[in-house]
Amino acid sequence: MTEPKRNEIISRWRAGSSIRKIAREMGLARNTVSKVLAQIEAQRTGHEGSPIRRRPSRLDPFLPVIQELLGRYPDLTAVRLLEELRERGFTGGYSVVRQRLGVLRPRSAPPPVVRFETAPGAQAQMDYAVYDLDFTSEGRRRVSLFSYILGYSRRQYLRFVETQDMTTTLREHLRAFEHLGGVAASCLYDNMKVVVTGYEDDVPVYNSRFLAFATHYGFRPVACRPRRPQTKGKVERPFSYVETSLFNGRTFSSLDHLNEMTAWWLAHVADVRQLREAKKTPLQLHAEEQPHLIPLPAQPYDVSPVIYRTVNVEALVTYCQNGYSVPWRYIGSMLPVRITEKEMIVYGPRVEEIARHVLLPANVTGQRVVHKEHRPVEDARRRQAQLEERFAELGEPGRRFLEGLFQVQRYGKDQAQRVLALLGTYAQADLIAALERAVRYGAYSHAAVERILSAQARPRTILEALAEEERRQIPPWLGEDLVSPRPTSVYQYLCESEPQDAEKPHTASDEASSDGAAPADH
C-alpha cells in the first residue's frame, strides 16, 4: 500500500464516505480499507490494535449481546450470530454482522514453529520446485528443480530436469548421493506420488519401487505431514536463495547451460557461504558430516526402466511419440526396451541387444530415427530368403501362403511384412489359422488375412502377448510335461502320526498304483 493511497483513504473517510464506498471507488477490498483505517487510528492514539471510530450503526445496541455470545461460543459463525440477533430485534444484514464479528472475535496467535537441528548423517530433505524460464536458444520452457539437502551441514545437490517422474527422481537421487559422498539415514519428503501412493488411516503408503530403491541404499523415507510445508523448511527455504542468487542477473541459453551454471554456483557460491548460525560454510560442515553418512554400495541401483514395445510394419518401436528402428525381421514381435537417460536399447527375444539409439529431446515428437542396416536388404533374393525363414516359423500354412502371395501379388514382399506385423496384434495360433483359411480360398493378400482375423480372432492383451513370447523361447527339446503332477495321496503317509509303513521304501510300483494304474503281478 503506497502512502498516496493511504492518504486518499483517510481523506474520503473523514469526508463521510463509508468503507464500502471507498473500497468500490478505489478498487480495493473492504478488509484492506478497514485495516488502513485501523492502523492510522492506532498511530494517532498511540494504542496499537485499538478500534477505529465508527459512525453510529444499528448493530451498536447489540454489542453486549455479541460479546456475551462470543465469550460463551468463541467459534460462533456470522450466520448463527445473525439468527440470534434477529430474534432480539436486529433488522440489519449479514455483511455488517460478519464485518463486526471479524473485529470483535479474539484471534489466536499461530503456533510457533520450533526450529530443530539433526545430528550429522541423520536426515536429509528432498523436494522439487517448478519454474518457467526463458532460454535464449530454446525459448520459454517449464523446468523442475530437484533439490536434495543434508540437514546438518546444509550442503545440497541441485539439478534442473524436464519431468518429475519416477525414473528422473531416482536418477537424481543417485547423483545427489555421489555428489555428497554418502546417504543420510532418513530423508523427508513431500507427499509426491513417486514416493507416497496414498494414505490408510493417516499412515502413508509408500511406492513399492521407491522403497526398493531406498532399501538398496539403506535409508528410510519419511513423508511429512500434509499441508505443513514448514516441516521441510531446510529444503524449502533454499529455493528463494536460488531465485535471488543463481537466477538474479544471469541468462541461460539452454537447459544444459543452466545445469552447468548451477554446478558452478554450488561449488563457488552456495557451498562456501558462511551460515549465520553455525559460523561455518556448508563445505566445512559437510566434512564433519560425511563420516556419519551411509557409504555408497559397490553396485549402483539400476534406475533405467524396461518397457515392452511391438515392432510395427515399418520396423519401428515407438517411445514418447517418436519411432526408433529395429532390424525388419522382428516386425510383429514384442521386444523389451531399456530406457536410459540418453539412450534406448532394444533387445531381441533371447535378450540380446539388437538396436541402440540416442533418445530425441523430450520436446520433440513425430520424428523417426532409422539406421540403414535395419532396413530390408536391397538384394531381392536375400530378402525373399529372410521372409521364407520367418513364414516357415508359422508352419505349413505360412509357407504355402507366402508362395501364393509371391505368385499373385506384384508387391508380395511388402505385403508379407504387413502380414508379419499382425503378430503384434493377434496370437500366433490365430494368425496360422487365418493363413490356412486364406490358402484354402486362394485369398493371397494382407487385406484378406486381416479380414479373416477381425472376423474370427480376438486381439490379444499385453499380458497374453508377453506370455506367448515366453512360450516361444522354450527350447524345443523341453517337453510340455516333463514332470507330471502327483496326487496328494502319495504324501499322505507323511501326515500320519504313526505311519504303518514308515520303514517300507517307496517303490515305482507304489507310485504307479497311486496314479491309478494297477501294480504289476510278480
C-alpha positions as CSV (number, residue, x, y, z in Angstrom):
1,M,0.0,0.0,0.0
2,T,1.5,3.3,-1.1
3,E,1.4,6.5,1.0
4,P,-0.8,8.4,-1.5
5,K,-3.4,5.6,-1.4
6,R,-3.4,5.6,2.4
7,N,-3.9,9.4,2.4
8,E,-6.7,9.1,-0.1
9,I,-8.5,6.5,2.1
10,I,-8.2,8.7,5.2
11,S,-9.4,11.8,3.2
12,R,-12.5,10.0,1.9
13,W,-13.2,8.5,5.4
14,R,-13.0,12.0,7.0
15,A,-15.3,13.3,4.3
16,G,-18.0,10.8,5.4
17,S,-17.7,8.0,2.8
18,S,-18.4,4.5,4.0
19,I,-15.8,1.7,3.9
20,R,-17.9,0.0,1.2
21,K,-18.0,3.1,-1.0
22,I,-14.2,3.8,-0.5
23,A,-13.4,0.2,-1.5
24,R,-15.6,0.3,-4.5
25,E,-14.4,3.6,-5.9
26,M,-10.7,2.9,-5.3
27,G,-10.8,-0.7,-6.5
28,L,-9.7,-2.1,-3.1
29,A,-11.0,-4.9,-0.8
30,R,-13.1,-3.7,2.2
31,N,-10.8,-5.5,4.6
32,T,-7.9,-3.6,3.1
33,V,-9.6,-0.2,3.7
34,S,-10.6,-1.3,7.3
35,K,-7.0,-2.3,8.0
36,V,-5.6,1.0,6.8
37,L,-8.1,3.0,8.9
38,A,-7.3,0.9,12.0
39,Q,-3.5,1.4,11.5
40,I,-3.9,5.1,11.2
41,E,-6.1,5.3,14.2
42,A,-3.7,3.3,16.3
43,Q,-0.8,5.6,15.2
44,R,-2.8,8.7,16.2
45,T,-4.0,7.4,19.6
46,G,-0.8,5.6,20.5
47,H,-2.7,2.4,21.3
48,E,-1.9,-0.5,18.9
49,G,-4.9,-2.5,18.0
50,S,-7.4,0.0,19.2
51,P,-10.5,0.1,17.0
52,I,-11.2,3.0,14.7
53,R,-14.0,5.4,15.5
54,R,-17.1,4.3,13.6
55,R,-20.2,6.1,12.7
56,P,-23.3,5.0,14.6
57,S,-24.6,1.6,13.4
58,R,-27.8,-0.2,14.1
59,L,-25.6,-3.0,15.4
60,D,-24.2,-0.9,18.3
61,P,-27.1,-1.6,20.7
62,F,-26.4,-5.3,20.3
63,L,-22.7,-5.2,21.1
64,P,-23.2,-6.5,24.7
65,V,-25.1,-9.5,23.3
66,I,-22.4,-10.2,20.7
67,Q,-19.7,-10.0,23.3
68,E,-21.6,-12.3,25.6
69,L,-22.2,-14.9,22.9
70,L,-18.5,-14.8,21.8
71,G,-17.4,-15.3,25.4
72,R,-19.6,-18.5,25.6
73,Y,-19.1,-19.6,22.0
74,P,-15.7,-18.4,20.6
75,D,-16.3,-20.3,17.3
76,L,-19.7,-18.7,16.6
77,T,-20.3,-18.1,12.9
78,A,-21.7,-14.9,11.4
79,V,-24.7,-16.8,10.1
80,R,-25.5,-18.2,13.5
81,L,-24.9,-14.8,15.2
82,L,-27.3,-13.1,12.7
83,E,-30.0,-15.6,13.7
84,E,-29.6,-14.8,17.4
85,L,-29.6,-11.1,16.8
86,R,-32.7,-11.2,14.6
87,E,-34.6,-13.0,17.4
88,R,-33.6,-10.0,19.6
89,G,-34.9,-7.4,17.1
90,F,-32.0,-6.7,14.8
91,T,-33.1,-5.7,11.3
92,G,-29.7,-5.4,9.6
93,G,-28.0,-7.7,7.1
94,Y,-25.4,-10.3,7.1
95,S,-22.4,-8.2,5.8
96,V,-22.4,-5.8,8.7
97,V,-22.6,-8.7,11.2
98,R,-19.7,-10.5,9.6
99,Q,-17.5,-7.4,9.5
100,R,-18.2,-6.5,13.1
101,L,-17.6,-10.2,14.1
102,G,-14.2,-10.1,12.4
103,V,-13.2,-7.1,14.5
104,L,-14.5,-8.4,17.9
105,R,-13.5,-12.0,17.7
106,P,-10.3,-12.7,19.6
107,R,-7.7,-14.0,17.2
108,S,-5.4,-16.7,18.5
109,A,-1.8,-16.5,17.5
110,P,-0.5,-19.2,15.2
111,P,1.6,-21.9,16.9
112,P,5.3,-21.1,16.8
113,V,7.4,-23.3,14.5
114,V,10.1,-24.9,16.6
115,R,13.5,-24.9,14.8
116,F,15.2,-28.3,15.2
117,E,18.6,-29.5,14.2
118,T,19.6,-33.0,13.3
119,A,22.7,-35.0,14.1
120,P,25.3,-35.5,11.4
121,G,24.1,-38.0,8.8
122,A,20.7,-38.4,10.5
123,Q,18.4,-36.7,8.0
124,A,18.2,-35.2,4.5
125,Q,15.3,-33.4,2.8
126,M,14.2,-33.5,-0.9
127,D,11.8,-31.5,-2.9
128,Y,11.0,-30.1,-6.3
129,A,10.3,-26.5,-7.4
130,V,8.8,-25.6,-10.8
131,Y,10.0,-22.6,-12.9
132,D,9.0,-21.1,-16.3
133,L,12.3,-19.9,-17.7
134,D,13.2,-18.0,-20.9
135,F,16.2,-19.7,-22.6
136,T,17.9,-17.7,-25.3
137,S,18.2,-20.6,-27.7
138,E,15.3,-22.8,-26.6
139,G,12.6,-20.3,-25.8
140,R,10.3,-20.4,-22.8
141,R,10.3,-23.8,-21.1
142,R,8.9,-25.2,-17.9
143,V,11.6,-27.0,-15.8
144,S,11.7,-28.6,-12.4
145,L,14.5,-28.0,-9.9
146,F,15.5,-31.2,-8.0
147,S,16.9,-30.4,-4.5
148,Y,18.5,-32.7,-2.0
149,I,20.0,-31.2,1.1
150,L,21.7,-32.6,4.2
151,G,20.1,-31.5,7.4
152,Y,23.2,-31.0,9.4
153,S,25.7,-29.4,7.0
154,R,23.1,-27.7,4.7
155,R,25.1,-28.8,1.7
156,Q,22.9,-29.6,-1.2
157,Y,22.7,-31.0,-4.7
158,L,20.6,-29.2,-7.3
159,R,19.8,-30.1,-10.9
160,F,17.1,-28.8,-13.3
161,V,15.2,-31.6,-15.0
162,E,12.3,-31.8,-17.5
163,T,10.0,-34.1,-15.6
164,Q,9.3,-35.3,-12.0
165,D,8.6,-38.9,-12.9
166,M,9.9,-42.0,-11.0
167,T,12.9,-42.6,-13.3
168,T,14.1,-38.9,-13.1
169,T,13.6,-38.8,-9.3
170,L,15.6,-42.0,-8.7
171,R,18.4,-40.9,-11.1
172,E,18.8,-37.5,-9.4
173,H,18.9,-39.2,-6.0
174,L,21.7,-41.4,-7.2
175,R,23.6,-38.3,-8.5
176,A,23.0,-36.5,-5.2
177,F,24.4,-39.4,-3.2
178,E,27.5,-39.4,-5.4
179,H,27.9,-35.7,-5.2
180,L,27.6,-35.7,-1.4
181,G,29.7,-38.9,-0.9
182,G,27.1,-40.9,1.0
183,V,23.4,-41.2,2.1
184,A,21.6,-39.8,5.2
185,A,19.9,-42.3,7.4
186,S,16.5,-40.8,6.6
187,C,15.0,-38.5,4.1
188,L,12.0,-36.2,4.5
189,Y,9.6,-35.9,1.5
190,D,6.5,-34.1,0.5
191,N,3.6,-36.3,-0.4
192,M,4.7,-36.7,-4.1
193,K,3.2,-39.7,-5.9
194,V,6.6,-41.2,-6.8
195,V,7.2,-41.6,-3.0
196,V,3.7,-41.9,-1.4
197,T,0.9,-43.6,-3.3
198,G,-1.8,-42.7,-0.7
199,Y,-2.8,-42.9,3.0
200,E,-4.6,-45.5,5.0
201,D,-5.8,-44.4,8.5
202,D,-3.4,-41.4,8.3
203,V,-0.5,-43.7,7.7
204,P,1.4,-43.1,4.4
205,V,1.6,-46.0,1.9
206,Y,5.0,-45.7,0.1
207,N,5.6,-46.6,-3.5
208,S,7.0,-50.1,-3.7
209,R,9.5,-49.2,-6.4
210,F,10.8,-46.3,-4.4
211,L,11.0,-48.4,-1.3
212,A,13.2,-50.9,-3.2
213,F,15.5,-48.1,-4.2
214,A,15.6,-46.8,-0.6
215,T,16.4,-50.4,0.7
216,H,19.3,-50.7,-1.8
217,Y,20.9,-47.6,-0.3
218,G,19.9,-48.2,3.3
219,F,17.9,-45.1,4.1
220,R,14.4,-44.6,5.4
221,P,11.9,-42.4,3.5
222,V,9.7,-40.2,5.8
223,A,6.6,-38.4,4.5
224,C,6.0,-35.1,6.1
225,R,2.6,-34.1,7.4
226,P,0.2,-32.9,4.7
227,R,-0.3,-29.2,4.4
228,R,2.6,-28.4,6.6
229,P,5.5,-27.2,4.4
230,Q,7.5,-25.8,7.4
231,T,8.3,-29.4,8.3
232,K,10.7,-29.3,5.3
233,G,12.0,-25.8,5.9
234,K,15.6,-26.8,5.3
235,V,14.8,-27.7,1.7
236,E,12.0,-25.2,1.1
237,R,14.0,-22.0,2.1
238,P,17.0,-22.5,-0.3
239,F,14.7,-22.2,-3.3
240,S,14.3,-18.5,-2.6
241,Y,18.1,-18.3,-2.3
242,V,18.4,-19.9,-5.7
243,E,16.0,-17.4,-7.2
244,T,17.8,-14.4,-5.7
245,S,21.4,-15.6,-6.3
246,L,21.5,-18.1,-9.1
247,F,18.8,-16.6,-11.3
248,N,19.5,-12.9,-10.5
249,G,21.4,-11.1,-13.2
250,R,22.0,-14.2,-15.4
251,T,20.6,-15.6,-18.6
252,F,20.8,-19.1,-19.8
253,S,20.9,-20.4,-23.4
254,S,19.6,-23.9,-22.7
255,L,18.8,-26.4,-20.0
256,D,22.3,-27.9,-20.3
257,H,23.8,-24.5,-19.9
258,L,21.6,-23.8,-16.8
259,N,22.8,-27.1,-15.2
260,E,26.4,-26.2,-16.0
261,M,25.9,-22.8,-14.2
262,T,24.1,-24.5,-11.4
263,A,27.1,-26.8,-10.8
264,W,29.5,-23.9,-10.8
265,W,27.2,-21.9,-8.5
266,L,27.0,-24.7,-6.0
267,A,30.8,-25.1,-5.9
268,H,31.8,-21.4,-5.8
269,V,28.8,-19.7,-4.1
270,A,26.4,-21.9,-2.1
271,D,29.0,-24.3,-0.7
272,V,31.4,-21.6,0.5
273,R,28.9,-19.1,2.0
274,Q,29.1,-18.8,5.8
275,L,25.9,-19.9,7.6
276,R,24.6,-17.4,10.1
277,E,24.0,-19.8,13.0
278,A,26.9,-22.2,12.6
279,K,29.5,-19.6,11.6
280,K,30.9,-22.2,9.1
281,T,30.4,-22.9,5.5
282,P,28.3,-25.9,4.2
283,L,31.5,-27.4,2.8
284,Q,33.2,-27.3,6.3
285,L,30.2,-28.8,8.0
286,H,29.9,-31.5,5.3
287,A,33.5,-32.6,6.1
288,E,32.3,-33.2,9.7
289,E,29.1,-35.0,8.5
290,Q,30.5,-37.2,5.8
291,P,31.9,-39.9,8.1
292,H,28.4,-40.3,9.5
293,L,26.8,-40.9,6.1
294,I,25.9,-44.4,4.9
295,P,28.6,-45.4,2.4
296,L,27.5,-46.0,-1.2
297,P,27.1,-49.6,-2.4
298,A,29.6,-51.0,-4.9
299,Q,26.8,-51.7,-7.4
300,P,24.5,-48.7,-8.0
301,Y,20.8,-49.2,-8.3
302,D,19.7,-49.6,-11.9
303,V,17.1,-46.8,-12.4
304,S,16.6,-47.4,-16.1
305,P,13.0,-48.8,-16.8
306,V,12.4,-51.7,-19.1
307,I,9.2,-51.5,-21.2
308,Y,7.8,-53.7,-23.9
309,R,7.0,-52.5,-27.4
310,T,5.6,-54.2,-30.5
311,V,7.5,-53.7,-33.7
312,N,5.2,-52.1,-36.3
313,V,5.1,-52.8,-40.0
314,E,7.8,-50.1,-40.6
315,A,10.1,-52.0,-38.2
316,L,9.8,-49.2,-35.7
317,V,9.2,-49.2,-31.9
318,T,7.6,-46.1,-30.5
319,Y,8.6,-44.1,-27.4
320,C,7.4,-40.6,-26.5
321,Q,5.6,-40.3,-29.8
322,N,8.8,-41.0,-31.8
323,G,9.8,-44.0,-33.8
324,Y,13.1,-45.9,-33.5
325,S,14.2,-48.6,-36.0
326,V,15.0,-52.2,-35.3
327,P,16.0,-55.0,-37.8
328,W,13.0,-55.5,-40.0
329,R,12.9,-59.3,-39.4
330,Y,11.4,-58.5,-35.9
331,I,8.3,-57.0,-37.4
332,G,5.3,-58.1,-35.3
333,S,7.4,-59.1,-32.3
334,M,7.0,-57.7,-28.8
335,L,10.5,-56.8,-27.6
336,P,11.9,-55.5,-24.3
337,V,13.3,-51.9,-24.5
338,R,15.5,-50.4,-21.8
339,I,15.4,-46.6,-21.5
340,T,18.5,-44.9,-20.1
341,E,18.9,-41.1,-19.6
342,K,20.3,-40.6,-23.1
343,E,19.7,-43.9,-25.0
344,M,17.2,-46.5,-25.9
345,I,18.4,-50.1,-26.1
346,V,16.2,-52.7,-27.8
347,Y,16.7,-56.5,-27.0
348,G,15.7,-59.5,-29.1
349,P,13.7,-62.5,-28.0
350,R,16.7,-64.1,-26.4
351,V,17.6,-60.8,-24.6
352,E,20.4,-60.0,-26.9
353,E,21.0,-56.4,-27.9
354,I,19.6,-55.7,-31.5
355,A,19.4,-51.9,-31.6
356,R,20.7,-48.8,-29.8
357,H,19.5,-45.3,-30.4
358,V,20.2,-41.8,-28.9
359,L,16.9,-40.5,-27.5
360,L,15.4,-37.5,-29.1
361,P,14.8,-34.5,-26.8
362,A,11.6,-34.6,-24.8
363,N,10.1,-31.7,-26.6
364,V,10.5,-33.4,-30.0
365,T,7.6,-35.6,-31.3
366,G,6.6,-37.2,-34.5
367,Q,10.2,-38.0,-35.6
368,R,11.8,-41.2,-36.8
369,V,15.3,-42.5,-36.1
370,V,16.2,-45.1,-38.7
371,H,19.5,-47.0,-39.0
372,K,20.3,-48.0,-42.5
373,E,21.3,-51.5,-41.5
374,H,17.8,-52.1,-40.1
375,R,16.1,-51.7,-43.4
376,P,15.3,-54.7,-45.6
377,V,18.2,-55.7,-47.8
378,E,18.2,-54.5,-51.3
379,D,19.1,-58.0,-52.6
380,A,15.7,-59.4,-53.6
381,R,16.8,-63.0,-53.3
382,R,18.2,-62.5,-49.8
383,R,15.2,-60.6,-48.7
384,Q,12.9,-63.3,-50.0
385,A,15.0,-65.9,-48.2
386,Q,14.6,-64.0,-44.9
387,L,10.8,-63.8,-45.4
388,E,10.7,-67.5,-46.2
389,E,12.5,-68.1,-42.9
390,R,10.0,-66.0,-40.9
391,F,7.0,-67.7,-42.5
392,A,8.5,-71.1,-42.0
393,E,8.1,-70.4,-38.3
394,L,4.3,-70.3,-38.9
395,G,4.3,-73.9,-40.2
396,E,2.9,-75.3,-43.5
397,P,0.1,-72.7,-43.8
398,G,2.7,-69.9,-43.6
399,R,4.9,-71.5,-46.2
400,R,2.0,-72.1,-48.6
401,F,0.6,-68.6,-48.1
402,L,3.9,-67.0,-48.9
403,E,4.3,-69.0,-52.1
404,G,0.9,-68.0,-53.2
405,L,1.5,-64.4,-52.2
406,F,4.6,-64.2,-54.4
407,Q,2.8,-65.7,-57.3
408,V,-0.3,-63.4,-57.2
409,Q,0.8,-60.1,-55.8
410,R,3.2,-57.8,-57.5
411,Y,4.5,-56.3,-54.2
412,G,4.3,-59.6,-52.4
413,K,7.4,-58.9,-50.2
414,D,5.8,-55.7,-48.8
415,Q,2.5,-57.4,-48.1
416,A,4.4,-60.3,-46.4
417,Q,5.9,-57.8,-44.0
418,R,2.5,-56.4,-43.2
419,V,1.2,-59.9,-42.5
420,L,4.0,-60.5,-40.1
421,A,3.2,-57.2,-38.4
422,L,-0.2,-58.7,-37.4
423,L,1.6,-60.8,-34.9
424,G,1.8,-57.7,-32.8
425,T,-2.0,-57.7,-32.5
426,Y,-3.1,-61.3,-32.7
427,A,-1.9,-64.6,-31.3
428,Q,0.4,-66.7,-33.5
429,A,-2.2,-69.6,-33.4
430,D,-4.9,-67.2,-34.7
431,L,-2.6,-65.9,-37.5
432,I,-1.8,-69.5,-38.5
433,A,-5.5,-70.4,-38.7
434,A,-6.2,-67.2,-40.8
435,L,-3.4,-68.1,-43.2
436,E,-4.7,-71.6,-43.5
437,R,-8.2,-70.3,-44.4
438,A,-6.7,-67.8,-46.8
439,V,-4.8,-70.6,-48.6
440,R,-7.9,-72.7,-48.8
441,Y,-9.8,-70.0,-50.6
442,G,-6.9,-68.6,-52.6
443,A,-7.0,-65.2,-50.8
444,Y,-3.4,-64.3,-51.0
445,S,-3.3,-60.7,-49.7
446,H,-2.7,-58.8,-46.4
447,A,-6.2,-57.4,-46.6
448,A,-7.8,-60.8,-46.8
449,V,-5.8,-62.2,-43.8
450,E,-6.7,-59.1,-41.8
451,R,-10.4,-59.5,-42.6
452,I,-10.3,-63.2,-41.5
453,L,-8.6,-62.3,-38.2
454,S,-11.1,-59.5,-37.5
455,A,-14.0,-61.9,-38.0
456,Q,-12.6,-65.0,-36.3
457,A,-10.0,-63.9,-33.7
458,R,-9.7,-61.5,-30.8
459,P,-6.8,-59.1,-30.4
460,R,-4.5,-60.3,-27.6
461,T,-3.8,-58.3,-24.5
462,I,-0.4,-57.2,-23.4
463,L,-0.1,-60.0,-20.8
464,E,-1.1,-62.6,-23.4
465,A,1.5,-61.2,-25.8
466,L,4.2,-61.4,-23.2
467,A,3.2,-65.0,-22.2
468,E,3.3,-66.1,-25.9
469,E,6.7,-64.6,-26.3
470,E,7.9,-66.5,-23.3
471,R,6.5,-69.8,-24.6
472,R,8.2,-69.2,-28.0
473,Q,11.6,-69.1,-26.2
474,I,11.3,-72.5,-24.6
475,P,13.8,-74.9,-26.2
476,P,12.2,-77.5,-28.4
477,W,13.9,-80.3,-26.5
478,L,11.9,-79.5,-23.4
479,G,8.7,-81.4,-23.3
480,E,5.3,-80.0,-22.4
481,D,5.1,-82.1,-19.2
482,L,8.5,-83.1,-18.0
483,V,7.2,-83.9,-14.5
484,S,3.5,-84.8,-14.2
485,P,1.7,-83.6,-11.0
486,R,1.2,-86.3,-8.3
487,P,-1.9,-86.7,-6.2
488,T,-1.7,-85.8,-2.6
489,S,-2.4,-89.4,-1.5
490,V,1.2,-90.2,-2.4
491,Y,2.3,-88.0,0.5
492,Q,-0.5,-88.9,2.9
493,Y,1.7,-91.2,5.0
494,L,3.9,-88.2,5.9
495,C,0.9,-86.6,7.7
496,E,0.1,-89.7,9.8
497,S,1.1,-89.6,13.5
498,E,2.2,-93.3,13.4
499,P,2.7,-94.4,9.8
500,Q,2.2,-98.1,9.4
501,D,4.6,-98.5,6.6
502,A,7.2,-96.0,7.8
503,E,10.1,-98.3,7.2
504,K,8.7,-99.5,3.8
505,P,10.6,-97.9,1.0
506,H,8.6,-96.1,-1.7
507,T,8.8,-98.0,-5.0
508,A,7.9,-97.3,-8.5
509,S,5.0,-99.7,-8.3
510,D,3.6,-97.8,-5.4
511,E,3.7,-94.7,-7.4
512,A,2.0,-96.3,-10.3
513,S,-0.7,-97.7,-8.1
514,S,-1.2,-94.3,-6.6
515,D,-1.6,-92.8,-10.0
516,G,-4.5,-95.2,-10.7
517,A,-2.5,-97.9,-12.6
518,A,-2.7,-101.5,-11.4
519,P,0.7,-102.8,-10.0
520,A,2.4,-105.4,-12.0
521,D,1.9,-109.1,-10.9
522,H,5.1,-110.8,-9.7
